[in-house]
Amino acid sequence: MNPLGSDDGATAFRLMTRLFVRRLIDNDLISPHADRHESLAVAYALVLSLAVFATFFLSTNYLAAFIQLPGPAALSALSDRFLFIAASISISALAALLVWDALALEARDAAVLGPLPIAARTITRAKLAAAMVFGAALTVALNTIPSVLYPAFLTLNIRGTHGTTILKLIAAHATTVTTAGLFGFFGILAIRGILRLLLGEQAFPRASSTIQSALVVSAVTALLLAPTVRAKDVRIWVGGADAPPWPVRPVLWYLGVNETFAGRLVAETPIVLPPRVSAAAIPTRGDEMARSLYRALLPQFASLARTASLSFPLVTALALTTFLWTNRRLPDRSAGVPAPSRIRTVVRKIAERHTQDDPEAQAGFFFTLQTLIRSAPHRTIIAIAVAVGLTHALIVLAQGGRNSMEMRSTPPGVFGIAIMLLLSLLGAVSHAATVPAVPAANWTIRMAWRGDERRYLAGVKRAAMVLVALLLALLLPLHLALLGIAKTIAHSLLGLLFATTVLDALFFSYRKLPFACSYVPLENPKVVWPAAFATLLFVTYGFANAERWALQTPARALALAATLGAIALLVRTADRVRRRERWPVNFDDRPGLATQRLGLLEHITIHD
Amino acid sequence: MQAGLEARRLAKYYSAIAAVRDFNLTLRPGTILGLLGPNGSGKSTTVAMLTGLREPSAGQILFDGHSITDRMVEYKARVGYVPEDAHLYTFLSGREQLDLIGRLRRLPTDLRTRKITTLLDLFGLTSAADQPISGYSKGMRQKILIVSALLHDPDLLILDEPESGLDLSASLVLRHLIPILAARGKMILYSSHVLDYVERLCGAVVVLHRGRIVAEGPVRQLRAMIQGGSLEDVIAQLVTTMDPEGTARDIADVVGQHA
């Protein structure tokens, strides 16, 4: 066979890069019938609308102001830009985490491309090029529209701003957030590469999913915490009055880049008043103070920008070299298969002993845990939910937790830490149950199913309660420090009871087989998601307040436990009665056509 | 009421296109029926309908005299199915996959564990039993499919290309296993492209072409149709619309073309 010439090699490289990019954005996780273009369009529309919404939301002050003074605008823009940069880093990192396994050569790459007369290094470079194209396209797509809108909105009511100034602001903003996004993407690639080097070919596959989940939790938590940062916090961190926490530093580096490039453009704009407005009506003193505060930060911004200019090439070089080194050979099909863990065997035996007489409950129990822990999309759902709870916990703890052992003075947020985490976790489990474990393998359960979902569902709920117990156990040290021993025990027991009730309520109207039916997306997510979030907050703080009241005396605690127990019993009995009637499960339920979802058919009139 | 599987005037339409029409079949305990046909002849659709995984557009499937639509769960409890594509839960190990199926089929723990361990051993999968299926070869996945189909001792076995990907020894085991199971009263529907297998194993065959049955009956009767030719000759005469030898020559010519 003739070896490929340089032209052929270049063509092969281009073709493989295209193939790998396609695989990175390929979405066959939800349904084998999913249209990749539609999924991609929906995902992009979602990200873009959120970005545009956030831009409008952040700009309301600038848009509403009759006259926007440059000094205060330059200062308040610091927290906005902090949010844009943090979001760009987190979302790009999250995107890299979602395609974590596809960021390296896989066994199927070796199986498909290995026999072809293409050098292994060409395949490796094509994979790397695909990852870079994916990361670049993602960050550009994510940041383009906000980069145009935000500087325009910021300066809309700053009279005297020239067109060229706005263009420079747009260019600086776009460059900063895009570079920050690439930093986030390459950061994940570098972490992956370094860990693979350190752990080796055998240990990395075993630890990979845990590392991925931990990083997803971190990225989502960072994304959710970013809006809580105020302009004052940014000033304090940049000014050096308070050392910034480590996760915040990369965001500040890129903020430094933006302010060094274009910060002066806003801060140095002269005040231009509209006709018939007297200078006396304008708080110019406040403007001057804001300008001088901003100017004082400029040297620090320059220093942060220098760090950014060093960190970006360093992270990129680390990502590229570790990638090229760890992927220098095509993977061996048999390599990287984790050996069975002893802990897993022990846990299995204990669980089997407790559910020996009920094989269907065992099936539900084990399959739920296996799917939630080992299947990437399910693990991601759980990780995102944990991140939501963790964000809330960090906000509560940052606000000071509690000051005294007096129960009445304990903020409800302290009780809300566990409640929010439990609710997010259980919500995630109930959502994950609607996503098939492996869509193409649904037939195996479908063929073996005996027509009664009750025992299987009981197993699923037991598995969810194992996760609840694990979460409460992890929170024990924190609760002990905040509440003391007796209250911690009572709080944990009430948490278990609360989780049981919530779990039964979440699965009350569920009429399918968890993890084994096709996924049907929500018909109206723009209503359901905000409503779910509002409910999450309402229930968390409602129950947290009830708990704070109840834990003041043992009698009250017992009363709350009895009330919860009664509700749990009621929900369970109603569920049992409802499930007495048997009906067939629709394994292949599919969403209606897009035109039906839009309701266009209702408005069609047929004329004879 | 006669024991066995019967399909009466079965049809499946996708929009207006008929994938299967007028399909009739009878399968009695202790018999092996071959289902043959070229790609796109409707074999997989027929198998999907017979397993209850796809609803027929018309016609009826009776098992032991009862429509399977009315007793789908009871029917599936007595069916073992090996599909054409080995789609499994790749994040589970082979043993975990079989455990899941065994539990859903309500096999008691002791019996399930014993059967799984022994069958894994007999199929040469013991050393890989606790490794994730994602690392299995096609043949290993196929063995897991065969074990899951046999685990609950079904009365009816529907096998769609069961020999696909199997190594020589496993293939030979399967070739011996099927007649033994039939001798023990199982009904076996064997869909395959490997005519040699079907000829050796099946007492009778049904030949599908473009969604219709074009021939059915005992193998020897079909062979007699073309005066003692092999089953391959019969199929070639019934369903092959092109000239195989000529097409082969054309392919070789195209392969030999250079710039």
Chai-1 contact restraints between the chains, C-beta under 6 A:
chainA,res_idxA,chainB,res_idxB,connection_type,confidence,min_distance_angstrom,max_distance_angstrom,comment,restraint_id
A,V337,B,Q131,contact,1.0,0.0,6.0,A-B,restraint_1
A,V337,B,G135,contact,1.0,0.0,6.0,A-B,restraint_2
A,P340,B,D130,contact,1.0,0.0,6.0,A-B,restraint_3
A,Q356,B,T109,contact,1.0,0.0,6.0,A-B,restraint_4
A,P359,B,R103,contact,1.0,0.0,6.0,A-B,restraint_5
A,P359,B,R106,contact,1.0,0.0,6.0,A-B,restraint_6
A,Q362,B,R103,contact,1.0,0.0,6.0,A-B,restraint_7
A,A363,B,L100,contact,1.0,0.0,6.0,A-B,restraint_8
A,A363,B,R103,contact,1.0,0.0,6.0,A-B,restraint_9
A,A363,B,L104,contact,1.0,0.0,6.0,A-B,restraint_10
A,F367,B,L100,contact,1.0,0.0,6.0,A-B,restraint_11
A,Q370,B,L92,contact,1.0,0.0,6.0,A-B,restraint_12
A,R374,B,F91,contact,1.0,0.0,6.0,A-B,restraint_13
A,S375,B,F91,contact,1.0,0.0,6.0,A-B,restraint_14
A,A437,B,Y89,contact,1.0,0.0,6.0,A-B,restraint_15
A,V438,B,Y89,contact,1.0,0.0,6.0,A-B,restraint_16
A,A440,B,H87,contact,1.0,0.0,6.0,A-B,restraint_17
A,A441,B,H87,contact,1.0,0.0,6.0,A-B,restraint_18
A,A441,B,L88,contact,1.0,0.0,6.0,A-B,restraint_19
A,A441,B,Y89,contact,1.0,0.0,6.0,A-B,restraint_20
A,M447,B,K76,contact,1.0,0.0,6.0,A-B,restraint_21
A,M447,B,Y81,contact,1.0,0.0,6.0,A-B,restraint_22
A,A448,B,I101,contact,1.0,0.0,6.0,A-B,restraint_23
A,A448,B,L104,contact,1.0,0.0,6.0,A-B,restraint_24
A,A448,B,R105,contact,1.0,0.0,6.0,A-B,restraint_25
A,W449,B,L104,contact,1.0,0.0,6.0,A-B,restraint_26
A,R450,B,V73,contact,1.0,0.0,6.0,A-B,restraint_27
A,G451,B,V73,contact,1.0,0.0,6.0,A-B,restraint_28
